[in-house]
């Protein structure tokens, strides 16, 4: 009897060993927190004549958020493949011993394989859910790439104006000191009231604070650039920074870009995916009204007799026909639709507001550059000539030069604001005004399945 069962035992043992040999093994991958986040780009890795596009390539290659989003997408692609596999089978082994039935053959051996029927809407919803997870991961990667681009350009804008900001504030401080000296001398000689000298001293203090703030802004911009490029601040400080200033779109181009923004913004696209997920969950809830079917073919050796049983098992739906879950899924889909509508409306409003603000900034900067600054410089030159000819007081000439320097600072601030608001408009559109930037971002989000 044992010999008659030996082939079956060998087959079972061989099958078990084969399955164990095919199993993947766990490989630990511990992380040391103290080794993370250190600069990875050295000075030799950076080109000496790097422009904004070259720096964007470097920033995208070393940004941890982009790397994490790309890894998440790779994991989602793997899960997408796994979702198309058949559900796991079940194996049931049974044995029985009874000498009452047949003392010569007391053993009963049996086995059954459970095969779930992976067909219809239940398989479709599982596969669709995995596909939607991949789409969501792609949008997350695109958002991470776009965030790197925005942060880098904001940093380059700040850093490109930082030294000019410091120089103008230093000039203003020197002029304020000279004016304070003149006013103090006039007060000493009884020509002016003490209050004018005190006001001049307050103006000097304000100029010192302005210079300190300008220096702080430069330090912060250098630190931000170092972080964006994953290098140290000393290396970032030595980079020749040149911020690009692409032309703004015309009214017709902006209208077209506003429509395209609905297909470029990650929050809108994520809301679309959320609606699709809610739709898929509703399909799942509806499919759960019907029973799950499992077919279980088996083999039984019963005291010398071989039997081949076949059983059918059903997993029944809830007693309410899954109506509660269906109602919840319908409400979730309705909420997802309202969220999508809100995202679209907010996007259009945000673009309109950003475009209006940017246009105002450009107009302000142009007015200062074309009118205020030339006028203040002409007045400073005329006051200087009059002071040299002895027709006016030296303090008047100093005040005119201070006004000219303040106008230059106003122009610098207007240009900084315009550059920041241009980035805000690009962010509202999620589209760059620079075609080279667009190509770089397109290449950065490509991940092969």
The 8 nearest C-alpha neighbors of each residue, nearest first, counted from 0:
[[1, 3, 2, 4, 104, 303, 5, 103],
 [0, 2, 4, 3, 5, 6, 8, 7],
 [3, 1, 5, 4, 0, 6, 7, 8],
 [2, 4, 0, 1, 5, 6, 7, 303],
 [3, 5, 1, 2, 7, 6, 8, 0],
 [4, 6, 2, 8, 7, 3, 1, 9],
 [7, 5, 9, 8, 4, 10, 3, 2],
 [6, 8, 10, 9, 5, 4, 11, 3],
 [7, 9, 11, 5, 10, 6, 12, 4],
 [10, 8, 12, 6, 11, 7, 13, 5],
 [9, 11, 7, 13, 8, 12, 14, 6],
 [12, 10, 8, 14, 9, 13, 7, 15],
 [13, 11, 9, 15, 14, 10, 8, 16],
 [14, 12, 10, 16, 15, 11, 9, 17],
 [13, 15, 17, 11, 12, 16, 10, 18],
 [16, 14, 12, 18, 17, 13, 11, 19],
 [17, 15, 19, 13, 18, 14, 20, 12],
 [16, 18, 14, 20, 15, 19, 13, 21],
 [19, 17, 21, 15, 20, 16, 14, 22],
 [18, 20, 16, 22, 21, 17, 15, 14],
 [19, 21, 17, 18, 22, 16, 23, 15],
 [22, 20, 18, 19, 17, 23, 16, 24],
 [23, 21, 19, 20, 24, 18, 17, 25],
 [24, 22, 21, 25, 20, 19, 26, 18],
 [23, 25, 26, 22, 21, 20, 27, 19],
 [24, 26, 27, 23, 28, 22, 29, 21],
 [25, 27, 24, 28, 23, 29, 22, 30],
 [28, 26, 29, 25, 30, 24, 23, 31],
 [29, 27, 26, 30, 25, 31, 24, 32],
 [30, 28, 27, 31, 32, 26, 34, 35],
 [31, 29, 32, 28, 34, 35, 33, 27],
 [32, 30, 33, 34, 29, 35, 28, 36],
 [31, 33, 35, 34, 30, 36, 29, 37],
 [32, 34, 31, 35, 36, 37, 30, 29],
 [35, 33, 32, 31, 37, 36, 30, 38],
 [36, 34, 32, 33, 37, 31, 30, 38],
 [35, 37, 38, 34, 33, 229, 32, 63],
 [36, 38, 35, 39, 34, 229, 230, 33],
 [39, 37, 230, 229, 40, 231, 36, 41],
 [38, 40, 229, 230, 37, 41, 61, 36],
 [41, 39, 230, 229, 38, 44, 42, 228],
 [42, 40, 44, 43, 230, 39, 45, 234],
 [41, 43, 44, 45, 234, 40, 230, 235],
 [42, 44, 41, 45, 46, 40, 47, 234],
 [45, 43, 41, 42, 40, 46, 57, 47],
 [44, 46, 42, 43, 47, 41, 49, 40],
 [47, 45, 49, 48, 44, 43, 53, 42],
 [46, 48, 49, 45, 238, 239, 43, 42],
 [49, 47, 46, 50, 239, 238, 45, 240],
 [50, 48, 46, 53, 47, 54, 51, 239],
 [49, 51, 53, 52, 241, 54, 48, 240],
 [50, 52, 54, 53, 55, 242, 241, 49],
 [51, 53, 55, 54, 50, 56, 436, 435],
 [54, 52, 56, 55, 50, 49, 51, 57],
 [53, 55, 57, 51, 56, 52, 58, 50],
 [56, 54, 52, 58, 53, 57, 51, 59],
 [55, 57, 53, 59, 54, 58, 60, 52],
 [58, 56, 54, 60, 55, 59, 228, 61],
 [57, 59, 228, 55, 61, 60, 56, 227],
 [60, 58, 56, 62, 57, 61, 55, 147],
 [59, 61, 57, 58, 62, 56, 66, 65],
 [62, 60, 58, 59, 63, 229, 57, 228],
 [61, 63, 59, 65, 64, 58, 60, 66],
 [64, 62, 66, 65, 67, 61, 36, 68],
 [65, 63, 67, 66, 62, 68, 143, 144],
 [66, 64, 68, 143, 67, 63, 62, 144],
 [65, 67, 63, 69, 64, 68, 70, 62],
 [68, 66, 64, 70, 65, 69, 63, 71],
 [69, 67, 140, 71, 65, 70, 66, 64],
 [68, 70, 72, 66, 71, 67, 140, 65],
 [71, 69, 73, 67, 72, 68, 66, 74],
 [72, 70, 68, 74, 69, 73, 67, 75],
 [71, 73, 75, 136, 69, 74, 70, 76],
 [72, 74, 70, 76, 75, 71, 69, 77],
 [75, 73, 71, 77, 72, 76, 78, 70],
 [74, 76, 72, 78, 133, 77, 73, 79],
 [77, 75, 79, 73, 78, 74, 133, 448],
 [78, 76, 74, 80, 79, 75, 81, 73],
 [79, 77, 81, 75, 80, 76, 82, 74],
 [78, 80, 129, 76, 82, 77, 81, 75],
 [79, 81, 77, 78, 82, 83, 76, 84],
 [82, 80, 78, 83, 84, 79, 77, 85],
 [83, 81, 79, 80, 84, 126, 78, 129],
 [84, 82, 81, 80, 126, 85, 79, 122],
 [85, 83, 81, 82, 86, 80, 87, 126],
 [84, 86, 87, 83, 117, 82, 88, 115],
 [87, 85, 84, 88, 115, 117, 114, 82],
 [88, 86, 85, 89, 114, 115, 84, 113],
 [87, 89, 114, 113, 86, 90, 112, 115],
 [88, 90, 113, 112, 87, 91, 114, 111],
 [89, 91, 112, 111, 113, 92, 88, 110],
 [90, 92, 111, 110, 112, 93, 89, 113],
 [93, 91, 110, 109, 90, 111, 94, 108],
 [94, 92, 109, 108, 110, 91, 95, 107],
 [95, 93, 108, 107, 109, 96, 92, 106],
 [94, 96, 107, 106, 108, 97, 93, 105],
 [95, 97, 106, 105, 107, 98, 94, 104],
 [98, 96, 105, 99, 100, 106, 95, 101],
 [99, 97, 102, 105, 101, 100, 96, 104],
 [100, 98, 97, 101, 102, 105, 96, 104],
 [99, 101, 98, 97, 102, 105, 104, 302],
 [100, 102, 104, 103, 98, 105, 99, 97],
 [103, 101, 98, 105, 104, 99, 100, 97],
 [104, 102, 101, 105, 98, 302, 100, 106],
 [105, 103, 302, 101, 102, 106, 303, 98],
 [104, 106, 98, 97, 96, 102, 101, 103],
 [107, 105, 96, 95, 104, 302, 97, 108],
 [106, 108, 301, 95, 94, 302, 300, 96],
 [109, 107, 94, 300, 299, 93, 301, 95],
 [110, 108, 299, 93, 298, 92, 300, 94],
 [109, 111, 92, 298, 297, 91, 93, 299],
 [297, 110, 112, 91, 296, 90, 295, 298],
 [111, 113, 90, 295, 89, 296, 297, 114],
 [112, 114, 295, 89, 88, 294, 90, 293],
 [113, 115, 294, 88, 293, 295, 112, 116],
 [116, 114, 293, 117, 292, 294, 113, 86],
 [115, 117, 118, 292, 293, 114, 294, 291],
 [118, 116, 122, 115, 85, 86, 119, 121],
 [119, 117, 122, 116, 121, 120, 123, 115],
 [118, 120, 121, 122, 123, 117, 286, 124],
 [119, 121, 123, 122, 124, 286, 118, 283],
 [122, 120, 124, 123, 119, 125, 286, 283],
 [121, 123, 125, 120, 124, 118, 117, 119],
 [124, 122, 120, 126, 121, 125, 127, 119],
 [123, 125, 127, 121, 126, 122, 120, 128],
 [126, 124, 128, 122, 127, 123, 121, 129],
 [127, 125, 129, 123, 128, 124, 82, 83],
 [126, 128, 130, 124, 129, 125, 123, 131],
 [129, 127, 131, 125, 126, 130, 124, 132],
 [128, 130, 79, 132, 126, 127, 131, 82],
 [131, 129, 127, 133, 132, 128, 79, 126],
 [130, 132, 134, 128, 133, 129, 135, 127],
 [131, 133, 129, 135, 130, 134, 136, 128],
 [134, 132, 136, 130, 75, 131, 135, 76],
 [133, 135, 131, 137, 136, 132, 138, 130],
 [134, 136, 132, 138, 133, 137, 131, 139],
 [137, 135, 139, 72, 133, 138, 134, 132],
 [138, 136, 134, 140, 139, 135, 133, 72],
 [137, 139, 141, 135, 140, 136, 265, 142],
 [138, 140, 136, 142, 137, 141, 143, 135],
 [141, 139, 68, 143, 137, 142, 138, 69],
 [140, 142, 138, 144, 139, 143, 444, 145],
 [141, 143, 145, 139, 140, 144, 265, 146],
 [142, 144, 146, 140, 65, 145, 141, 139],
 [145, 143, 141, 147, 146, 142, 65, 140],
 [144, 146, 142, 148, 147, 143, 141, 149],
 [145, 147, 143, 149, 148, 144, 142, 150],
 [148, 146, 144, 150, 145, 149, 151, 143],
 [147, 149, 145, 151, 146, 150, 152, 144],
 [150, 148, 146, 152, 151, 147, 153, 145],
 [149, 151, 153, 147, 152, 148, 146, 154],
 [152, 150, 154, 148, 153, 149, 147, 155],
 [151, 153, 155, 154, 149, 150, 156, 148],
 [154, 152, 156, 150, 151, 155, 149, 157],
 [153, 155, 151, 157, 152, 156, 220, 158],
 [156, 154, 152, 158, 242, 157, 153, 159],
 [157, 155, 153, 159, 154, 242, 158, 152],
 [158, 156, 154, 155, 160, 159, 161, 220],
 [157, 159, 161, 155, 160, 220, 156, 154],
 [158, 160, 156, 157, 161, 155, 240, 241],
 [161, 159, 158, 163, 157, 162, 164, 156],
 [160, 162, 158, 164, 217, 163, 159, 157],
 [163, 161, 165, 164, 160, 166, 159, 217],
 [162, 164, 166, 165, 160, 161, 167, 159],
 [163, 165, 161, 162, 167, 166, 160, 213],
 [164, 166, 162, 168, 213, 163, 167, 169],
 [167, 165, 163, 169, 168, 164, 162, 170],
 [166, 168, 170, 164, 169, 165, 171, 163],
 [167, 169, 171, 210, 165, 170, 166, 172],
 [170, 168, 172, 166, 167, 171, 165, 210],
 [169, 171, 167, 173, 168, 172, 166, 174],
 [170, 172, 168, 174, 169, 173, 175, 167],
 [171, 173, 175, 169, 206, 174, 170, 168],
 [174, 172, 176, 170, 175, 171, 169, 177],
 [173, 175, 177, 171, 176, 172, 178, 170],
 [176, 174, 172, 178, 203, 177, 173, 179],
 [177, 175, 179, 173, 174, 178, 172, 203],
 [178, 176, 174, 180, 179, 175, 173, 181],
 [177, 179, 175, 181, 180, 176, 182, 174],
 [180, 178, 176, 182, 199, 177, 181, 183],
 [181, 179, 177, 183, 178, 182, 176, 184],
 [182, 180, 178, 184, 179, 183, 185, 177],
 [181, 183, 185, 179, 184, 196, 180, 178],
 [182, 184, 186, 180, 185, 196, 181, 179],
 [185, 183, 187, 181, 182, 186, 180, 188],
 [184, 186, 182, 190, 188, 187, 183, 191],
 [187, 185, 191, 189, 183, 188, 184, 190],
 [186, 188, 184, 185, 189, 183, 190, 191],
 [189, 187, 185, 186, 190, 184, 191, 183],
 [188, 190, 186, 187, 191, 185, 192, 184],
 [189, 191, 185, 188, 186, 192, 187, 184],
 [192, 190, 186, 189, 185, 193, 195, 182],
 [191, 193, 194, 195, 186, 190, 189, 196],
 [194, 192, 196, 195, 186, 197, 191, 183],
 [193, 195, 197, 192, 196, 198, 191, 199],
 [196, 194, 198, 197, 193, 192, 199, 182],
 [195, 197, 199, 193, 198, 182, 194, 183],
 [196, 198, 194, 200, 199, 195, 193, 201],
 [199, 197, 201, 195, 200, 196, 194, 202],
 [198, 200, 202, 196, 179, 197, 201, 195],
 [199, 201, 197, 203, 198, 202, 179, 196],
 [202, 200, 198, 204, 203, 199, 205, 197],
 [201, 203, 199, 205, 200, 204, 206, 198],
 [204, 202, 206, 200, 201, 175, 205, 176],
 [203, 205, 201, 207, 202, 206, 208, 200],
 [206, 204, 202, 208, 203, 207, 209, 201],
 [205, 207, 209, 203, 172, 208, 204, 202],
 [208, 206, 204, 210, 209, 205, 211, 203],
 [207, 209, 211, 205, 206, 210, 212, 204],
 [208, 210, 206, 212, 207, 211, 205, 213],
 [209, 211, 168, 213, 207, 208, 212, 165],
 [212, 210, 208, 214, 213, 209, 215, 207],
 [213, 211, 215, 209, 214, 210, 208, 216],
 [212, 214, 210, 216, 215, 165, 211, 164],
 [213, 215, 211, 217, 212, 216, 165, 210],
 [216, 214, 212, 218, 217, 213, 219, 211],
 [217, 215, 219, 213, 214, 218, 220, 212],
 [216, 218, 220, 214, 161, 215, 219, 158],
 [219, 217, 215, 221, 220, 216, 222, 214],
 [218, 220, 222, 216, 217, 221, 223, 215],
 [219, 221, 223, 217, 222, 218, 158, 154],
 [220, 222, 224, 218, 223, 219, 236, 232],
 [221, 223, 225, 219, 220, 224, 232, 226],
 [224, 222, 220, 226, 221, 225, 219, 227],
 [223, 225, 227, 221, 226, 222, 154, 220],
 [226, 224, 230, 222, 232, 235, 228, 231],
 [225, 227, 229, 223, 224, 228, 222, 230],
 [228, 226, 224, 225, 58, 229, 223, 151],
 [227, 229, 58, 225, 230, 226, 224, 57],
 [230, 228, 38, 226, 227, 39, 40, 225],
 [229, 231, 38, 40, 225, 228, 39, 41],
 [230, 232, 225, 234, 233, 38, 235, 229],
 [233, 231, 235, 225, 234, 222, 236, 221],
 [232, 234, 236, 235, 231, 237, 225, 221],
 [235, 233, 232, 236, 237, 231, 42, 230],
 [234, 236, 232, 225, 238, 237, 233, 221],
 [235, 237, 233, 234, 238, 221, 232, 225],
 [238, 236, 235, 234, 239, 233, 240, 232],
 [237, 239, 235, 236, 240, 234, 47, 49],
 [240, 238, 237, 241, 48, 49, 47, 50],
 [241, 239, 238, 159, 242, 155, 50, 158],
 [240, 242, 159, 50, 243, 239, 51, 155],
 [241, 243, 155, 156, 159, 51, 240, 244],
 [242, 244, 245, 241, 51, 156, 152, 50],
 [243, 245, 242, 246, 418, 433, 247, 432],
 [246, 244, 433, 432, 243, 247, 431, 248],
 [245, 247, 248, 244, 432, 433, 249, 243],
 [246, 248, 245, 249, 432, 421, 253, 244],
 [249, 247, 252, 253, 246, 250, 432, 251],
 [248, 250, 252, 251, 253, 247, 254, 246],
 [249, 251, 253, 252, 254, 248, 255, 247],
 [250, 252, 254, 253, 249, 255, 248, 256],
 [253, 251, 249, 255, 254, 248, 250, 256],
 [252, 254, 256, 250, 255, 251, 248, 249],
 [255, 253, 257, 251, 252, 256, 250, 258],
 [254, 256, 252, 258, 257, 253, 251, 259],
 [257, 255, 259, 253, 258, 254, 260, 252],
 [256, 258, 260, 254, 255, 259, 253, 428],
 [259, 257, 255, 260, 256, 261, 254, 262],
 [258, 260, 256, 261, 257, 262, 263, 255],
 [261, 259, 263, 428, 257, 262, 258, 264],
 [260, 262, 259, 263, 258, 264, 267, 343],
 [263, 261, 260, 259, 264, 268, 267, 258],
 [264, 262, 260, 261, 429, 265, 259, 430],
 [265, 263, 267, 266, 429, 260, 261, 262],
 [264, 266, 268, 267, 138, 269, 142, 263],
 [265, 267, 269, 264, 268, 270, 342, 138],
 [268, 266, 270, 269, 265, 264, 342, 261],
 [267, 269, 271, 265, 270, 266, 272, 264],
 [270, 268, 272, 266, 271, 267, 265, 273],
 [269, 271, 273, 267, 339, 268, 272, 266],
 [272, 270, 268, 274, 269, 273, 267, 275],
 [273, 271, 275, 269, 274, 270, 276, 268],
 [272, 274, 270, 276, 275, 271, 269, 277],
 [273, 275, 335, 277, 271, 272, 276, 336],
 [276, 274, 278, 272, 277, 273, 279, 271],
 [275, 277, 279, 273, 278, 274, 272, 280],
 [278, 276, 332, 280, 274, 279, 275, 273],
 [279, 277, 275, 281, 276, 280, 332, 274],
 [278, 280, 276, 282, 281, 277, 124, 275],
 [281, 279, 283, 277, 282, 278, 276, 284],
 [280, 282, 328, 284, 278, 283, 279, 285],
 [281, 283, 279, 285, 280, 284, 286, 278],
 [284, 282, 280, 286, 281, 285, 124, 287],
 [283, 285, 281, 287, 325, 286, 282, 324],
 [286, 284, 282, 287, 283, 288, 281, 325],
 [285, 287, 283, 288, 284, 289, 282, 120],
 [286, 288, 284, 289, 285, 283, 316, 321],
 [289, 287, 286, 320, 316, 321, 285, 290],
 [288, 290, 287, 286, 316, 291, 315, 285],
 [289, 291, 315, 314, 316, 313, 292, 288],
 [292, 290, 314, 313, 289, 293, 315, 116],
 [291, 293, 313, 312, 116, 115, 290, 314],
 [292, 294, 115, 312, 114, 311, 116, 113],
 [293, 295, 311, 114, 113, 310, 115, 296],
 [296, 294, 113, 310, 112, 309, 111, 114],
 [295, 297, 309, 111, 112, 308, 310, 294],
 [111, 298, 296, 308, 110, 307, 309, 112],
 [297, 299, 307, 110, 109, 306, 111, 308],
 [300, 298, 109, 306, 108, 305, 301, 307],
 [299, 301, 305, 108, 304, 107, 109, 306],
 [302, 300, 107, 304, 303, 299, 305, 108],
 [303, 301, 104, 304, 107, 106, 105, 300],
 [302, 304, 301, 300, 305, 104, 0, 107],
 [303, 305, 301, 300, 302, 306, 299, 107],
 [304, 306, 300, 299, 301, 303, 307, 298],
 [307, 305, 299, 298, 308, 300, 304, 301],
 [306, 308, 298, 297, 299, 309, 305, 296],
 [309, 307, 297, 296, 306, 298, 310, 299],
 [310, 308, 296, 295, 297, 307, 311, 294],
 [311, 309, 295, 294, 296, 308, 312, 297],
 [310, 312, 294, 293, 295, 313, 309, 292],
 [313, 311, 293, 292, 294, 310, 314, 295],
 [312, 314, 292, 291, 290, 315, 293, 311],
 [315, 313, 291, 290, 292, 316, 312, 293],
 [314, 316, 290, 313, 317, 291, 289, 288],
 [317, 315, 288, 290, 289, 320, 287, 318],
 [318, 316, 320, 319, 321, 315, 288, 287],
 [317, 319, 320, 316, 321, 315, 322, 288],
 [320, 318, 321, 317, 322, 323, 316, 288],
 [319, 321, 322, 288, 318, 317, 316, 323],
 [322, 320, 319, 324, 317, 323, 288, 325],
 [321, 323, 325, 320, 324, 319, 326, 288],
 [324, 322, 326, 325, 321, 327, 319, 320],
 [323, 325, 327, 326, 321, 322, 284, 328],
 [324, 326, 322, 328, 284, 323, 327, 329],
 [327, 325, 329, 323, 328, 324, 322, 330],
 [326, 328, 324, 330, 325, 329, 331, 323],
 [329, 327, 281, 331, 325, 330, 326, 324],
 [328, 330, 326, 332, 331, 327, 325, 333],
 [331, 329, 333, 327, 332, 328, 334, 326],
 [330, 332, 328, 334, 333, 329, 335, 277],
 [333, 331, 277, 335, 329, 330, 334, 278],
 [332, 334, 330, 336, 331, 335, 329, 337],
 [335, 333, 331, 337, 336, 332, 338, 330],
 [336, 334, 274, 332, 338, 333, 337, 331],
 [337, 335, 339, 333, 334, 338, 274, 332],
 [338, 336, 340, 334, 339, 335, 341, 333],
 [339, 337, 335, 341, 336, 340, 334, 342],
 [338, 340, 342, 336, 270, 341, 337, 335],
 [339, 341, 337, 343, 338, 342, 344, 336],
 [340, 342, 338, 344, 339, 343, 345, 337],
 [343, 341, 339, 345, 340, 344, 267, 346],
 [344, 342, 346, 340, 345, 341, 339, 347],
 [343, 345, 341, 347, 346, 342, 340, 348],
 [344, 346, 342, 348, 343, 347, 349, 341],
 [347, 345, 349, 343, 344, 348, 342, 350],
 [346, 348, 350, 344, 349, 345, 351, 343],
 [349, 347, 345, 351, 346, 350, 352, 344],
 [350, 348, 346, 352, 351, 347, 345, 353],
 [349, 351, 353, 347, 427, 352, 348, 354],
 [352, 350, 348, 354, 349, 353, 355, 347],
 [351, 353, 349, 355, 350, 354, 348, 356],
 [354, 352, 424, 350, 356, 355, 351, 349],
 [355, 353, 357, 351, 356, 352, 424, 350],
 [354, 356, 352, 358, 353, 357, 351, 359],
 [357, 355, 353, 359, 354, 358, 352, 360],
 [356, 358, 360, 354, 359, 420, 355, 421],
 [359, 357, 361, 355, 360, 356, 354, 362],
 [358, 360, 362, 356, 357, 361, 363, 355],
 [361, 359, 357, 417, 363, 362, 358, 364],
 [360, 362, 358, 364, 363, 359, 417, 365],
 [363, 361, 365, 359, 360, 364, 366, 358],
 [362, 364, 360, 366, 365, 361, 359, 367],
 [365, 363, 413, 361, 367, 366, 362, 410],
 [364, 366, 368, 362, 363, 367, 369, 361],
 [367, 365, 363, 369, 364, 368, 370, 362],
 [366, 368, 371, 364, 370, 365, 369, 372],
 [367, 369, 365, 366, 372, 370, 364, 371],
 [370, 368, 366, 367, 365, 371, 373, 372],
 [369, 371, 367, 366, 373, 372, 368, 374],
 [370, 372, 367, 374, 373, 375, 368, 369],
 [371, 373, 375, 406, 374, 368, 367, 370],
 [374, 372, 376, 375, 370, 371, 377, 369],
 [373, 375, 377, 371, 372, 376, 370, 378],
 [376, 374, 403, 378, 372, 377, 373, 371],
 [375, 377, 379, 373, 403, 378, 374, 380],
 [378, 376, 380, 374, 379, 375, 373, 381],
 [377, 379, 375, 381, 376, 380, 382, 374],
 [380, 378, 399, 376, 400, 382, 377, 381],
 [379, 381, 383, 377, 378, 382, 376, 384],
 [382, 380, 378, 384, 383, 379, 377, 385],
 [383, 381, 396, 385, 379, 384, 380, 378],
 [384, 382, 380, 386, 396, 381, 385, 379],
 [383, 385, 387, 381, 386, 382, 388, 380],
 [384, 386, 382, 388, 390, 383, 387, 391],
 [387, 385, 389, 391, 383, 388, 384, 393],
 [386, 388, 384, 389, 385, 383, 390, 391],
 [389, 387, 385, 386, 390, 384, 391, 383],
 [390, 388, 386, 387, 391, 385, 392, 393],
 [389, 391, 385, 388, 386, 392, 387, 384],
 [392, 390, 386, 389, 385, 393, 395, 382],
 [391, 393, 394, 395, 386, 396, 390, 389],
 [392, 394, 396, 395, 386, 397, 391, 181],
 [395, 393, 397, 392, 396, 398, 178, 181],
 [396, 394, 398, 393, 397, 392, 399, 382],
 [395, 397, 382, 399, 383, 393, 394, 398],
 [398, 396, 394, 400, 399, 395, 401, 178],
 [397, 399, 401, 395, 396, 400, 394, 402],
 [398, 400, 379, 402, 396, 401, 397, 395],
 [401, 399, 379, 403, 397, 402, 398, 404],
 [402, 400, 398, 404, 399, 403, 405, 397],
 [403, 401, 405, 399, 400, 404, 406, 398],
 [404, 402, 375, 400, 406, 376, 405, 401],
 [403, 405, 407, 401, 406, 402, 400, 171],
 [404, 406, 408, 402, 407, 403, 401, 409],
 [405, 407, 409, 403, 408, 404, 372, 402],
 [408, 406, 404, 410, 409, 405, 411, 372],
 [409, 407, 405, 411, 406, 410, 412, 404],
 [410, 408, 406, 412, 407, 411, 413, 405],
 [409, 411, 413, 407, 408, 412, 367, 364],
 [412, 410, 408, 414, 409, 413, 415, 407],
 [411, 413, 415, 409, 410, 414, 416, 408],
 [414, 412, 410, 416, 364, 411, 415, 417],
 [415, 413, 417, 411, 416, 412, 364, 418],
 [416, 414, 412, 418, 413, 417, 411, 419],
 [417, 415, 413, 419, 414, 418, 420, 412],
 [416, 418, 414, 360, 420, 415, 419, 421],
 [419, 417, 421, 415, 416, 420, 414, 422],
 [420, 418, 416, 422, 421, 417, 415, 423],
 [419, 421, 423, 417, 422, 357, 418, 416],
 [422, 420, 418, 424, 423, 419, 357, 417],
 [421, 423, 425, 419, 420, 424, 426, 418],
 [422, 424, 420, 426, 421, 425, 427, 419],
 [425, 423, 353, 427, 421, 426, 422, 354],
 [426, 424, 422, 428, 423, 427, 430, 429],
 [425, 427, 429, 423, 424, 428, 422, 430],
 [426, 428, 424, 350, 425, 429, 423, 349],
 [429, 427, 260, 425, 430, 426, 257, 424],
 [430, 428, 426, 425, 427, 264, 263, 260],
 [431, 429, 428, 425, 432, 426, 263, 260],
 [430, 432, 433, 425, 437, 436, 429, 434],
 [431, 433, 245, 434, 430, 247, 246, 425],
 [434, 432, 431, 436, 435, 245, 437, 246],
 [433, 435, 437, 436, 432, 438, 431, 439],
 [436, 434, 438, 437, 433, 439, 52, 440],
 [437, 435, 439, 433, 434, 438, 440, 431],
 [436, 438, 434, 440, 435, 439, 431, 441],
 [437, 439, 441, 435, 440, 436, 442, 434],
 [440, 438, 436, 442, 441, 437, 443, 435],
 [441, 439, 443, 437, 442, 438, 436, 444],
 [442, 440, 438, 439, 443, 444, 437, 445],
 [441, 443, 439, 440, 445, 444, 438, 437],
 [444, 442, 440, 441, 445, 439, 144, 59],
 [445, 443, 442, 441, 141, 446, 140, 440],
 [446, 444, 442, 443, 447, 441, 137, 440],
 [447, 445, 444, 448, 69, 73, 72, 443],
 [446, 448, 445, 73, 76, 444, 72, 69],
 [447, 76, 446, 73, 77, 72, 80, 79]]
